[in-house]
Amino acid sequence: MESLIDRLLSNLNNFADLGRQRAFELGNPYYYTEAGDGDYWRKEMPNGDIYLVLFDIEYDDKGHALKIIDTFKKKIN
């Protein structure tokens, strides 16, 4: 019998979908890259709006991420 781990690892694209779903459940945006966007990232909001942004991550002295600071470039849709 195939384990849950084996099924998840058989299609690694599931992880991005699960991350997106969890971000939206928490009311957070989901960041991802697309070919042709250069150094910019796409920021998808739970309501479906997508923005092109640059972002930086602020870390504490232990190296843990504290917050994401993004700089808006343009709305895509």
N, CA, C, O and CB atoms as a CASP TS submission, in Angstrom:
PFRMAT TS
TARGET T0000
AUTHOR 0000-0000-0000
METHOD Language model
MODEL 1
PARENT N/A
ATOM      1  N   MET     1       0.837  -1.179   0.000  1.00  0.00           N
ATOM      2  CA  MET     1       0.000   0.000   0.000  1.00  0.00           C
ATOM      3  C   MET     1       0.886   1.247   0.000  1.00  0.00           C
ATOM      4  O   MET     1       1.831   1.347   0.782  1.00  0.00           O
ATOM      5  CB  MET     1      -0.955  -0.004   1.217  1.00  0.00           C
ATOM      6  N   GLU     2       0.575   2.178  -0.870  1.00  0.00           N
ATOM      7  CA  GLU     2       1.354   3.405  -1.013  1.00  0.00           C
ATOM      8  C   GLU     2       1.068   4.348   0.160  1.00  0.00           C
ATOM      9  O   GLU     2      -0.086   4.589   0.515  1.00  0.00           O
ATOM     10  CB  GLU     2       1.033   4.102  -2.361  1.00  0.00           C
ATOM     11  N   SER     3       2.151   4.878   0.757  1.00  0.00           N
ATOM     12  CA  SER     3       1.980   5.778   1.902  1.00  0.00           C
ATOM     13  C   SER     3       1.642   7.191   1.444  1.00  0.00           C
ATOM     14  O   SER     3       1.826   7.540   0.278  1.00  0.00           O
ATOM     15  CB  SER     3       3.249   5.795   2.763  1.00  0.00           C
ATOM     16  N   LEU     4       1.154   7.986   2.363  1.00  0.00           N
ATOM     17  CA  LEU     4       0.842   9.386   2.074  1.00  0.00           C
ATOM     18  C   LEU     4       2.090  10.125   1.597  1.00  0.00           C
ATOM     19  O   LEU     4       2.023  10.926   0.664  1.00  0.00           O
ATOM     20  CB  LEU     4       0.255  10.079   3.320  1.00  0.00           C
ATOM     21  N   ILE     5       3.208   9.858   2.228  1.00  0.00           N
ATOM     22  CA  ILE     5       4.476  10.501   1.846  1.00  0.00           C
ATOM     23  C   ILE     5       4.825  10.159   0.400  1.00  0.00           C
ATOM     24  O   ILE     5       5.201  11.039  -0.374  1.00  0.00           O
ATOM     25  CB  ILE     5       5.625  10.059   2.795  1.00  0.00           C
ATOM     26  N   ASP     6       4.701   8.894   0.038  1.00  0.00           N
ATOM     27  CA  ASP     6       5.000   8.470  -1.333  1.00  0.00           C
ATOM     28  C   ASP     6       4.102   9.173  -2.341  1.00  0.00           C
ATOM     29  O   ASP     6       4.563   9.575  -3.409  1.00  0.00           O
ATOM     30  CB  ASP     6       4.845   6.957  -1.469  1.00  0.00           C
ATOM     31  N   ARG     7       2.813   9.326  -2.007  1.00  0.00           N
ATOM     32  CA  ARG     7       1.883  10.006  -2.914  1.00  0.00           C
ATOM     33  C   ARG     7       2.237  11.484  -3.052  1.00  0.00           C
ATOM     34  O   ARG     7       2.201  12.030  -4.155  1.00  0.00           O
ATOM     35  CB  ARG     7       0.436   9.855  -2.413  1.00  0.00           C
ATOM     36  N   LEU     8       2.579  12.135  -1.941  1.00  0.00           N
ATOM     37  CA  LEU     8       2.956  13.551  -2.009  1.00  0.00           C
ATOM     38  C   LEU     8       4.238  13.747  -2.820  1.00  0.00           C
ATOM     39  O   LEU     8       4.336  14.664  -3.635  1.00  0.00           O
ATOM     40  CB  LEU     8       3.139  14.122  -0.593  1.00  0.00           C
ATOM     41  N   LEU     9       5.213  12.877  -2.587  1.00  0.00           N
ATOM     42  CA  LEU     9       6.488  13.007  -3.293  1.00  0.00           C
ATOM     43  C   LEU     9       6.389  12.644  -4.769  1.00  0.00           C
ATOM     44  O   LEU     9       7.252  13.034  -5.556  1.00  0.00           O
ATOM     45  CB  LEU     9       7.527  12.139  -2.633  1.00  0.00           C
ATOM     46  N   SER    10       5.361  11.910  -5.156  1.00  0.00           N
ATOM     47  CA  SER    10       5.210  11.542  -6.556  1.00  0.00           C
ATOM     48  C   SER    10       4.845  12.749  -7.423  1.00  0.00           C
ATOM     49  O   SER    10       5.065  12.723  -8.633  1.00  0.00           O
ATOM     50  CB  SER    10       4.151  10.460  -6.698  1.00  0.00           C
ATOM     51  N   ASN    11       4.300  13.785  -6.832  1.00  0.00           N
ATOM     52  CA  ASN    11       3.954  14.994  -7.567  1.00  0.00           C
ATOM     53  C   ASN    11       4.319  16.199  -6.701  1.00  0.00           C
ATOM     54  O   ASN    11       3.496  16.670  -5.916  1.00  0.00           O
ATOM     55  CB  ASN    11       2.435  15.010  -7.953  1.00  0.00           C
ATOM     56  N   LEU    12       5.539  16.695  -6.840  1.00  0.00           N
ATOM     57  CA  LEU    12       6.015  17.794  -5.996  1.00  0.00           C
ATOM     58  C   LEU    12       5.285  19.098  -6.255  1.00  0.00           C
ATOM     59  O   LEU    12       5.415  20.036  -5.468  1.00  0.00           O
ATOM     60  CB  LEU    12       7.486  18.000  -6.206  1.00  0.00           C
ATOM     61  N   ASN    13       4.515  19.185  -7.344  1.00  0.00           N
ATOM     62  CA  ASN    13       3.721  20.387  -7.586  1.00  0.00           C
ATOM     63  C   ASN    13       2.651  20.576  -6.509  1.00  0.00           C
ATOM     64  O   ASN    13       2.144  21.683  -6.329  1.00  0.00           O
ATOM     65  CB  ASN    13       3.067  20.320  -8.967  1.00  0.00           C
ATOM     66  N   ASN    14       2.308  19.511  -5.797  1.00  0.00           N
ATOM     67  CA  ASN    14       1.322  19.604  -4.715  1.00  0.00           C
ATOM     68  C   ASN    14       1.767  20.573  -3.633  1.00  0.00           C
ATOM     69  O   ASN    14       0.930  21.255  -3.043  1.00  0.00           O
ATOM     70  CB  ASN    14       1.074  18.231  -4.104  1.00  0.00           C
ATOM     71  N   PHE    15       3.064  20.652  -3.357  1.00  0.00           N
ATOM     72  CA  PHE    15       3.541  21.485  -2.268  1.00  0.00           C
ATOM     73  C   PHE    15       3.248  22.957  -2.512  1.00  0.00           C
ATOM     74  O   PHE    15       2.876  23.672  -1.581  1.00  0.00           O
ATOM     75  CB  PHE    15       5.025  21.280  -2.069  1.00  0.00           C
ATOM     76  N   ALA    16       3.404  23.416  -3.727  1.00  0.00           N
ATOM     77  CA  ALA    16       3.092  24.814  -4.033  1.00  0.00           C
ATOM     78  C   ALA    16       1.606  25.075  -3.853  1.00  0.00           C
ATOM     79  O   ALA    16       1.218  26.115  -3.322  1.00  0.00           O
ATOM     80  CB  ALA    16       3.524  25.168  -5.467  1.00  0.00           C
ATOM     81  N   ASP    17       0.778  24.147  -4.289  1.00  0.00           N
ATOM     82  CA  ASP    17      -0.671  24.307  -4.129  1.00  0.00           C
ATOM     83  C   ASP    17      -1.087  24.309  -2.667  1.00  0.00           C
ATOM     84  O   ASP    17      -1.946  25.090  -2.259  1.00  0.00           O
ATOM     85  CB  ASP    17      -1.406  23.202  -4.867  1.00  0.00           C
ATOM     86  N   LEU    18      -0.471  23.426  -1.877  1.00  0.00           N
ATOM     87  CA  LEU    18      -0.785  23.380  -0.451  1.00  0.00           C
ATOM     88  C   LEU    18      -0.316  24.654   0.256  1.00  0.00           C
ATOM     89  O   LEU    18      -1.006  25.160   1.142  1.00  0.00           O
ATOM     90  CB  LEU    18      -0.138  22.145   0.198  1.00  0.00           C
ATOM     91  N   GLY    19       0.838  25.168  -0.126  1.00  0.00           N
ATOM     92  CA  GLY    19       1.337  26.413   0.456  1.00  0.00           C
ATOM     93  C   GLY    19       0.435  27.593   0.123  1.00  0.00           C
ATOM     94  O   GLY    19       0.158  28.438   0.974  1.00  0.00           O
ATOM     95  N   ARG    20      -0.012  27.640  -1.103  1.00  0.00           N
ATOM     96  CA  ARG    20      -0.928  28.711  -1.540  1.00  0.00           C
ATOM     97  C   ARG    20      -2.236  28.633  -0.761  1.00  0.00           C
ATOM     98  O   ARG    20      -2.732  29.641  -0.257  1.00  0.00           O
ATOM     99  CB  ARG    20      -1.208  28.612  -3.068  1.00  0.00           C
ATOM    100  N   GLN    21      -2.786  27.430  -0.668  1.00  0.00           N
ATOM    101  CA  GLN    21      -4.040  27.234   0.055  1.00  0.00           C
ATOM    102  C   GLN    21      -3.890  27.642   1.519  1.00  0.00           C
ATOM    103  O   GLN    21      -4.766  28.313   2.064  1.00  0.00           O
ATOM    104  CB  GLN    21      -4.495  25.768  -0.044  1.00  0.00           C
ATOM    105  N   ARG    22      -2.804  27.251   2.152  1.00  0.00           N
ATOM    106  CA  ARG    22      -2.600  27.569   3.576  1.00  0.00           C
ATOM    107  C   ARG    22      -2.410  29.071   3.772  1.00  0.00           C
ATOM    108  O   ARG    22      -2.928  29.636   4.735  1.00  0.00           O
ATOM    109  CB  ARG    22      -1.378  26.802   4.135  1.00  0.00           C
ATOM    110  N   ALA    23      -1.680  29.718   2.881  1.00  0.00           N
ATOM    111  CA  ALA    23      -1.492  31.172   2.987  1.00  0.00           C
ATOM    112  C   ALA    23      -2.843  31.872   2.931  1.00  0.00           C
ATOM    113  O   ALA    23      -3.102  32.782   3.718  1.00  0.00           O
ATOM    114  CB  ALA    23      -0.564  31.695   1.855  1.00  0.00           C
ATOM    115  N   PHE    24      -3.694  31.461   2.021  1.00  0.00           N
ATOM    116  CA  PHE    24      -5.014  32.085   1.888  1.00  0.00           C
ATOM    117  C   PHE    24      -5.903  31.785   3.097  1.00  0.00           C
ATOM    118  O   PHE    24      -6.672  32.644   3.529  1.00  0.00           O
ATOM    119  CB  PHE    24      -5.699  31.602   0.606  1.00  0.00           C
ATOM    120  N   GLU    25      -5.799  30.565   3.646  1.00  0.00           N
ATOM    121  CA  GLU    25      -6.571  30.242   4.851  1.00  0.00           C
ATOM    122  C   GLU    25      -6.208  31.170   6.000  1.00  0.00           C
ATOM    123  O   GLU    25      -7.061  31.527   6.813  1.00  0.00           O
ATOM    124  CB  GLU    25      -6.337  28.785   5.262  1.00  0.00           C
ATOM    125  N   LEU    26      -4.944  31.557   6.064  1.00  0.00           N
ATOM    126  CA  LEU    26      -4.475  32.454   7.123  1.00  0.00           C
ATOM    127  C   LEU    26      -4.697  33.921   6.780  1.00  0.00           C
ATOM    128  O   LEU    26      -4.406  34.798   7.593  1.00  0.00           O
ATOM    129  CB  LEU    26      -3.005  32.213   7.393  1.00  0.00           C
ATOM    130  N   GLY    27      -5.212  34.198   5.579  1.00  0.00           N
ATOM    131  CA  GLY    27      -5.447  35.577   5.156  1.00  0.00           C
ATOM    132  C   GLY    27      -4.203  36.278   4.653  1.00  0.00           C
ATOM    133  O   GLY    27      -4.164  37.507   4.584  1.00  0.00           O
ATOM    134  N   ASN    28      -3.181  35.502   4.299  1.00  0.00           N
ATOM    135  CA  ASN    28      -1.906  36.055   3.830  1.00  0.00           C
ATOM    136  C   ASN    28      -1.802  35.964   2.317  1.00  0.00           C
ATOM    137  O   ASN    28      -2.476  35.144   1.693  1.00  0.00           O
ATOM    138  CB  ASN    28      -0.724  35.323   4.484  1.00  0.00           C
ATOM    139  N   PRO    29      -0.952  36.810   1.720  1.00  0.00           N
ATOM    140  CA  PRO    29      -0.708  36.682   0.276  1.00  0.00           C
ATOM    141  C   PRO    29       0.199  35.484   0.004  1.00  0.00           C
ATOM    142  O   PRO    29       0.854  34.959   0.904  1.00  0.00           O
ATOM    143  CB  PRO    29      -0.073  37.980  -0.294  1.00  0.00           C
ATOM    144  N   TYR    30       0.219  35.070  -1.258  1.00  0.00           N
ATOM    145  CA  TYR    30       1.081  33.983  -1.703  1.00  0.00           C
ATOM    146  C   TYR    30       2.043  34.559  -2.733  1.00  0.00           C
ATOM    147  O   TYR    30       1.612  35.184  -3.703  1.00  0.00           O
ATOM    148  CB  TYR    30       0.247  32.787  -2.299  1.00  0.00           C
ATOM    149  N   TYR    31       3.334  34.357  -2.534  1.00  0.00           N
ATOM    150  CA  TYR    31       4.362  34.875  -3.434  1.00  0.00           C
ATOM    151  C   TYR    31       4.894  33.750  -4.313  1.00  0.00           C
ATOM    152  O   TYR    31       5.120  32.639  -3.835  1.00  0.00           O
ATOM    153  CB  TYR    31       5.512  35.530  -2.637  1.00  0.00           C
ATOM    154  N   TYR    32       5.097  34.040  -5.608  1.00  0.00           N
ATOM    155  CA  TYR    32       5.678  33.060  -6.517  1.00  0.00           C
ATOM    156  C   TYR    32       6.317  33.791  -7.697  1.00  0.00           C
ATOM    157  O   TYR    32       6.071  34.977  -7.917  1.00  0.00           O
ATOM    158  CB  TYR    32       4.601  32.047  -7.007  1.00  0.00           C
ATOM    159  N   THR    33       7.136  33.067  -8.446  1.00  0.00           N
ATOM    160  CA  THR    33       7.800  33.652  -9.613  1.00  0.00           C
ATOM    161  C   THR    33       7.219  33.053 -10.883  1.00  0.00           C
ATOM    162  O   THR    33       6.726  31.925 -10.894  1.00  0.00           O
ATOM    163  CB  THR    33       9.331  33.424  -9.556  1.00  0.00           C
ATOM    164  N   GLU    34       7.289  33.831 -11.944  1.00  0.00           N
ATOM    165  CA  GLU    34       6.882  33.397 -13.278  1.00  0.00           C
ATOM    166  C   GLU    34       8.005  33.746 -14.240  1.00  0.00           C
ATOM    167  O   GLU    34       8.700  34.746 -14.058  1.00  0.00           O
ATOM    168  CB  GLU    34       5.529  34.063 -13.716  1.00  0.00           C
ATOM    169  N   ALA    35       8.179  32.929 -15.255  1.00  0.00           N
ATOM    170  CA  ALA    35       9.185  33.212 -16.277  1.00  0.00           C
ATOM    171  C   ALA    35       8.867  34.554 -16.930  1.00  0.00           C
ATOM    172  O   ALA    35       7.707  34.850 -17.217  1.00  0.00           O
ATOM    173  CB  ALA    35       9.237  32.075 -17.345  1.00  0.00           C
ATOM    174  N   GLY    36       9.887  35.356 -17.160  1.00  0.00           N
ATOM    175  CA  GLY    36       9.698  36.643 -17.822  1.00  0.00           C
ATOM    176  C   GLY    36       9.455  37.806 -16.874  1.00  0.00           C
ATOM    177  O   GLY    36       9.361  38.947 -17.325  1.00  0.00           O
ATOM    178  N   ASP    37       9.351  37.548 -15.563  1.00  0.00           N
ATOM    179  CA  ASP    37       9.136  38.634 -14.595  1.00  0.00           C
ATOM    180  C   ASP    37      10.440  39.225 -14.077  1.00  0.00           C
ATOM    181  O   ASP    37      10.414  40.164 -13.281  1.00  0.00           O
ATOM    182  CB  ASP    37       8.316  38.131 -13.427  1.00  0.00           C
ATOM    183  N   GLY    38      11.570  38.699 -14.510  1.00  0.00           N
ATOM    184  CA  GLY    38      12.863  39.219 -14.071  1.00  0.00           C
ATOM    185  C   GLY    38      13.056  39.013 -12.579  1.00  0.00           C
ATOM    186  O   GLY    38      12.827  37.922 -12.059  1.00  0.00           O
ATOM    187  N   ASP    39      13.480  40.076 -11.889  1.00  0.00           N
ATOM    188  CA  ASP    39      13.717  40.008 -10.447  1.00  0.00           C
ATOM    189  C   ASP    39      12.440  40.168  -9.632  1.00  0.00           C
ATOM    190  O   ASP    39      12.475  40.100  -8.403  1.00  0.00           O
ATOM    191  CB  ASP    39      14.709  41.069 -10.040  1.00  0.00           C
ATOM    192  N   TYR    40      11.329  40.377 -10.299  1.00  0.00           N
ATOM    193  CA  TYR    40      10.070  40.614  -9.594  1.00  0.00           C
ATOM    194  C   TYR    40       9.371  39.305  -9.242  1.00  0.00           C
ATOM    195  O   TYR    40       9.552  38.287  -9.909  1.00  0.00           O
ATOM    196  CB  TYR    40       9.146  41.485 -10.440  1.00  0.00           C
ATOM    197  N   TRP    41       8.580  39.353  -8.195  1.00  0.00           N
ATOM    198  CA  TRP    41       7.758  38.235  -7.754  1.00  0.00           C
ATOM    199  C   TRP    41       6.302  38.604  -7.945  1.00  0.00           C
ATOM    200  O   TRP    41       5.952  39.783  -7.993  1.00  0.00           O
ATOM    201  CB  TRP    41       8.050  37.867  -6.275  1.00  0.00           C
ATOM    202  N   ARG    42       5.465  37.608  -8.052  1.00  0.00           N
ATOM    203  CA  ARG    42       4.021  37.845  -8.095  1.00  0.00           C
ATOM    204  C   ARG    42       3.475  37.646  -6.695  1.00  0.00           C
ATOM    205  O   ARG    42       3.827  36.690  -6.003  1.00  0.00           O
ATOM    206  CB  ARG    42       3.307  36.895  -9.120  1.00  0.00           C
ATOM    207  N   LYS    43       2.618  38.556  -6.292  1.00  0.00           N
ATOM    208  CA  LYS    43       1.973  38.510  -4.983  1.00  0.00           C
ATOM    209  C   LYS    43       0.485  38.319  -5.228  1.00  0.00           C
ATOM    210  O   LYS    43      -0.202  39.241  -5.667  1.00  0.00           O
ATOM    211  CB  LYS    43       2.259  39.814  -4.138  1.00  0.00           C
ATOM    212  N   GLU    44      -0.009  37.122  -4.943  1.00  0.00           N
ATOM    213  CA  GLU    44      -1.429  36.832  -5.138  1.00  0.00           C
ATOM    214  C   GLU    44      -2.156  36.975  -3.809  1.00  0.00           C
ATOM    215  O   GLU    44      -1.778  36.370  -2.806  1.00  0.00           O
ATOM    216  CB  GLU    44      -1.635  35.409  -5.726  1.00  0.00           C
ATOM    217  N   MET    45      -3.191  37.775  -3.826  1.00  0.00           N
ATOM    218  CA  MET    45      -3.980  38.019  -2.625  1.00  0.00           C
ATOM    219  C   MET    45      -5.123  36.990  -2.550  1.00  0.00           C
ATOM    220  O   MET    45      -5.522  36.436  -3.574  1.00  0.00           O
ATOM    221  CB  MET    45      -4.541  39.478  -2.619  1.00  0.00           C
ATOM    222  N   PRO    46      -5.645  36.737  -1.351  1.00  0.00           N
ATOM    223  CA  PRO    46      -6.755  35.787  -1.220  1.00  0.00           C
ATOM    224  C   PRO    46      -7.977  36.137  -2.078  1.00  0.00           C
ATOM    225  O   PRO    46      -8.756  35.249  -2.425  1.00  0.00           O
ATOM    226  CB  PRO    46      -7.173  35.707   0.221  1.00  0.00           C
ATOM    227  N   ASN    47      -8.155  37.420  -2.425  1.00  0.00           N
ATOM    228  CA  ASN    47      -9.306  37.817  -3.251  1.00  0.00           C
ATOM    229  C   ASN    47      -9.045  37.639  -4.752  1.00  0.00           C
ATOM    230  O   ASN    47      -9.917  37.943  -5.566  1.00  0.00           O
ATOM    231  CB  ASN    47      -9.668  39.271  -2.967  1.00  0.00           C
ATOM    232  N   GLY    48      -7.844  37.145  -5.129  1.00  0.00           N
ATOM    233  CA  GLY    48      -7.532  36.883  -6.523  1.00  0.00           C
ATOM    234  C   GLY    48      -6.716  37.958  -7.219  1.00  0.00           C
ATOM    235  O   GLY    48      -6.231  37.734  -8.328  1.00  0.00           O
ATOM    236  N   ASP    49      -6.551  39.130  -6.591  1.00  0.00           N
ATOM    237  CA  ASP    49      -5.718  40.179  -7.183  1.00  0.00           C
ATOM    238  C   ASP    49      -4.260  39.730  -7.205  1.00  0.00           C
ATOM    239  O   ASP    49      -3.775  39.118  -6.253  1.00  0.00           O
ATOM    240  CB  ASP    49      -5.864  41.509  -6.399  1.00  0.00           C
ATOM    241  N   ILE    50      -3.564  40.041  -8.303  1.00  0.00           N
ATOM    242  CA  ILE    50      -2.156  39.672  -8.441  1.00  0.00           C
ATOM    243  C   ILE    50      -1.356  40.931  -8.746  1.00  0.00           C
ATOM    244  O   ILE    50      -1.731  41.729  -9.605  1.00  0.00           O
ATOM    245  CB  ILE    50      -1.955  38.597  -9.560  1.00  0.00           C
ATOM    246  N   TYR    51      -0.244  41.097  -8.026  1.00  0.00           N
ATOM    247  CA  TYR    51       0.630  42.259  -8.172  1.00  0.00           C
ATOM    248  C   TYR    51       2.044  41.788  -8.471  1.00  0.00           C
ATOM    249  O   TYR    51       2.454  40.701  -8.063  1.00  0.00           O
ATOM    250  CB  TYR    51       0.604  43.143  -6.895  1.00  0.00           C
ATOM    251  N   LEU    52       2.776  42.621  -9.187  1.00  0.00           N
ATOM    252  CA  LEU    52       4.189  42.395  -9.420  1.00  0.00           C
ATOM    253  C   LEU    52       4.938  43.212  -8.375  1.00  0.00           C
ATOM    254  O   LEU    52       4.730  44.421  -8.276  1.00  0.00           O
ATOM    255  CB  LEU    52       4.614  42.788 -10.890  1.00  0.00           C
ATOM    256  N   VAL    53       5.812  42.568  -7.588  1.00  0.00           N
ATOM    257  CA  VAL    53       6.490  43.244  -6.480  1.00  0.00           C
ATOM    258  C   VAL    53       7.947  42.807  -6.379  1.00  0.00           C
ATOM    259  O   VAL    53       8.327  41.740  -6.863  1.00  0.00           O
ATOM    260  CB  VAL    53       5.765  42.963  -5.159  1.00  0.00           C
ATOM    261  N   LEU    54       8.742  43.639  -5.751  1.00  0.00           N
ATOM    262  CA  LEU    54      10.058  43.260  -5.236  1.00  0.00           C
ATOM    263  C   LEU    54       9.864  43.065  -3.745  1.00  0.00           C
ATOM    264  O   LEU    54       9.080  43.790  -3.133  1.00  0.00           O
ATOM    265  CB  LEU    54      11.181  44.351  -5.559  1.00  0.00           C
ATOM    266  N   PHE    55      10.555  42.108  -3.142  1.00  0.00           N
ATOM    267  CA  PHE    55      10.391  41.984  -1.694  1.00  0.00           C
ATOM    268  C   PHE    55      11.695  41.655  -1.013  1.00  0.00           C
ATOM    269  O   PHE    55      12.628  41.115  -1.607  1.00  0.00           O
ATOM    270  CB  PHE    55       9.364  40.927  -1.366  1.00  0.00           C
ATOM    271  N   ASP    56      11.722  42.002   0.261  1.00  0.00           N
ATOM    272  CA  ASP    56      12.857  41.734   1.118  1.00  0.00           C
ATOM    273  C   ASP    56      12.316  41.100   2.389  1.00  0.00           C
ATOM    274  O   ASP    56      11.197  41.402   2.806  1.00  0.00           O
ATOM    275  CB  ASP    56      13.676  43.036   1.423  1.00  0.00           C
ATOM    276  N   ILE    57      13.084  40.239   2.997  1.00  0.00           N
ATOM    277  CA  ILE    57      12.657  39.578   4.226  1.00  0.00           C
ATOM    278  C   ILE    57      13.484  40.135   5.378  1.00  0.00           C
ATOM    279  O   ILE    57      14.712  40.180   5.310  1.00  0.00           O
ATOM    280  CB  ILE    57      12.809  38.023   4.121  1.00  0.00           C
ATOM    281  N   GLU    58      12.797  40.557   6.432  1.00  0.00           N
ATOM    282  CA  GLU    58      13.466  41.063   7.630  1.00  0.00           C
ATOM    283  C   GLU    58      13.645  39.891   8.599  1.00  0.00           C
ATOM    284  O   GLU    58      12.687  39.181   8.907  1.00  0.00           O
ATOM    285  CB  GLU    58      12.645  42.236   8.296  1.00  0.00           C
ATOM    286  N   TYR    59      14.882  39.692   9.079  1.00  0.00           N
ATOM    287  CA  TYR    59      15.213  38.583   9.969  1.00  0.00           C
ATOM    288  C   TYR    59      15.572  39.098  11.360  1.00  0.00           C
ATOM    289  O   TYR    59      16.026  40.232  11.512  1.00  0.00           O
ATOM    290  CB  TYR    59      16.373  37.758   9.391  1.00  0.00           C
ATOM    291  N   ASP    60      15.363  38.251  12.381  1.00  0.00           N
ATOM    292  CA  ASP    60      15.838  38.602  13.718  1.00  0.00           C
ATOM    293  C   ASP    60      17.294  38.159  13.849  1.00  0.00           C
ATOM    294  O   ASP    60      17.861  37.623  12.897  1.00  0.00           O
ATOM    295  CB  ASP    60      14.949  37.944  14.828  1.00  0.00           C
ATOM    296  N   ASP    61      17.902  38.374  15.008  1.00  0.00           N
ATOM    297  CA  ASP    61      19.314  38.051  15.193  1.00  0.00           C
ATOM    298  C   ASP    61      19.593  36.547  15.214  1.00  0.00           C
ATOM    299  O   ASP    61      20.754  36.141  15.167  1.00  0.00           O
ATOM    300  CB  ASP    61      19.807  38.667  16.471  1.00  0.00           C
ATOM    301  N   LYS    62      18.561  35.725  15.283  1.00  0.00           N
ATOM    302  CA  LYS    62      18.733  34.269  15.228  1.00  0.00           C
ATOM    303  C   LYS    62      18.521  33.720  13.824  1.00  0.00           C
ATOM    304  O   LYS    62      18.636  32.515  13.600  1.00  0.00           O
ATOM    305  CB  LYS    62      17.770  33.592  16.191  1.00  0.00           C
ATOM    306  N   GLY    63      18.209  34.611  12.870  1.00  0.00           N
ATOM    307  CA  GLY    63      18.010  34.183  11.489  1.00  0.00           C
ATOM    308  C   GLY    63      16.592  33.758  11.158  1.00  0.00           C
ATOM    309  O   GLY    63      16.346  33.217  10.080  1.00  0.00           O
ATOM    310  N   HIS    64      15.657  33.993  12.065  1.00  0.00           N
ATOM    311  CA  HIS    64      14.258  33.661  11.802  1.00  0.00           C
ATOM    312  C   HIS    64      13.574  34.824  11.091  1.00  0.00           C
ATOM    313  O   HIS    64      13.778  35.986  11.442  1.00  0.00           O
ATOM    314  CB  HIS    64      13.517  33.318  13.119  1.00  0.00           C
ATOM    315  N   ALA    65      12.775  34.506  10.106  1.00  0.00           N
ATOM    316  CA  ALA    65      12.067  35.553   9.358  1.00  0.00           C
ATOM    317  C   ALA    65      11.044  36.233  10.257  1.00  0.00           C
ATOM    318  O   ALA    65      10.267  35.570  10.944  1.00  0.00           O
ATOM    319  CB  ALA    65      11.373  34.965   8.104  1.00  0.00           C
ATOM    320  N   LEU    66      11.052  37.568  10.246  1.00  0.00           N
ATOM    321  CA  LEU    66      10.090  38.337  11.033  1.00  0.00           C
ATOM    322  C   LEU    66       8.937  38.834  10.177  1.00  0.00           C
ATOM    323  O   LEU    66       7.771  38.704  10.553  1.00  0.00           O
ATOM    324  CB  LEU    66      10.778  39.514  11.704  1.00  0.00           C
ATOM    325  N   LYS    67       9.273  39.411   9.011  1.00  0.00           N
ATOM    326  CA  LYS    67       8.225  39.912   8.130  1.00  0.00           C
ATOM    327  C   LYS    67       8.771  40.107   6.723  1.00  0.00           C
ATOM    328  O   LYS    67       9.979  40.191   6.502  1.00  0.00           O
ATOM    329  CB  LYS    67       7.646  41.230   8.668  1.00  0.00           C
ATOM    330  N   ILE    68       7.840  40.176   5.784  1.00  0.00           N
ATOM    331  CA  ILE    68       8.179  40.431   4.383  1.00  0.00           C
ATOM    332  C   ILE    68       7.826  41.880   4.081  1.00  0.00           C
ATOM    333  O   ILE    68       6.720  42.340   4.365  1.00  0.00           O
ATOM    334  CB  ILE    68       7.425  39.445   3.413  1.00  0.00           C
ATOM    335  N   ILE    69       8.775  42.578   3.508  1.00  0.00           N
ATOM    336  CA  ILE    69       8.558  43.965   3.097  1.00  0.00           C
ATOM    337  C   ILE    69       8.563  43.974   1.579  1.00  0.00           C
ATOM    338  O   ILE    69       9.599  43.743   0.955  1.00  0.00           O
ATOM    339  CB  ILE    69       9.657  44.942   3.691  1.00  0.00           C
ATOM    340  N   ASP    70       7.394  44.243   0.979  1.00  0.00           N
ATOM    341  CA  ASP    70       7.349  44.222  -0.482  1.00  0.00           C
ATOM    342  C   ASP    70       7.125  45.625  -1.039  1.00  0.00           C
ATOM    343  O   ASP    70       6.494  46.480  -0.418  1.00  0.00           O
ATOM    344  CB  ASP    70       6.242  43.275  -0.971  1.00  0.00           C
ATOM    345  N   THR    71       7.668  45.819  -2.231  1.00  0.00           N
ATOM    346  CA  THR    71       7.579  47.085  -2.938  1.00  0.00           C
ATOM    347  C   THR    71       6.762  46.863  -4.208  1.00  0.00           C
ATOM    348  O   THR    71       7.155  46.089  -5.081  1.00  0.00           O
ATOM    349  CB  THR    71       8.999  47.655  -3.267  1.00  0.00           C
ATOM    350  N   PHE    72       5.654  47.529  -4.301  1.00  0.00           N
ATOM    351  CA  PHE    72       4.712  47.390  -5.409  1.00  0.00           C
ATOM    352  C   PHE    72       5.297  47.945  -6.703  1.00  0.00           C
ATOM    353  O   PHE    72       5.887  49.025  -6.717  1.00  0.00           O
ATOM    354  CB  PHE    72       3.398  48.098  -5.082  1.00  0.00           C
ATOM    355  N   LYS    73       5.124  47.186  -7.799  1.00  0.00           N
ATOM    356  CA  LYS    73       5.469  47.706  -9.127  1.00  0.00           C
ATOM    357  C   LYS    73       4.200  47.965  -9.929  1.00  0.00           C
ATOM    358  O   LYS    73       3.978  49.087 -10.385  1.00  0.00           O
ATOM    359  CB  LYS    73       6.394  46.717  -9.884  1.00  0.00           C
ATOM    360  N   LYS    74       3.353  46.933 -10.110  1.00  0.00           N
ATOM    361  CA  LYS    74       2.106  47.129 -10.850  1.00  0.00           C
ATOM    362  C   LYS    74       1.131  45.999 -10.563  1.00  0.00           C
ATOM    363  O   LYS    74       1.528  44.910 -10.150  1.00  0.00           O
ATOM    364  CB  LYS    74       2.378  47.223 -12.356  1.00  0.00           C
ATOM    365  N   LYS    75      -0.146  46.272 -10.787  1.00  0.00           N
ATOM    366  CA  LYS    75      -1.170  45.258 -10.666  1.00  0.00           C
ATOM    367  C   LYS    75      -1.267  44.518 -11.996  1.00  0.00           C
ATOM    368  O   LYS    75      -1.276  45.144 -13.056  1.00  0.00           O
ATOM    369  CB  LYS    75      -2.536  45.883 -10.263  1.00  0.00           C
ATOM    370  N   ILE    76      -1.338  43.211 -11.946  1.00  0.00           N
ATOM    371  CA  ILE    76      -1.360  42.400 -13.156  1.00  0.00           C
ATOM    372  C   ILE    76      -2.780  42.165 -13.647  1.00  0.00           C
ATOM    373  O   ILE    76      -3.024  42.190 -14.853  1.00  0.00           O
ATOM    374  CB  ILE    76      -0.671  41.072 -12.909  1.00  0.00           C
ATOM    375  N   ASN    77      -3.706  41.942 -12.752  1.00  0.00           N
ATOM    376  CA  ASN    77      -5.092  41.696 -13.200  1.00  0.00           C
ATOM    377  C   ASN    77      -6.067  42.554 -12.444  1.00  0.00           C
ATOM    378  O   ASN    77      -7.272  42.480 -12.688  1.00  0.00           O
ATOM    379  CB  ASN    77      -5.467  40.227 -13.030  1.00  0.00           C
TER
END
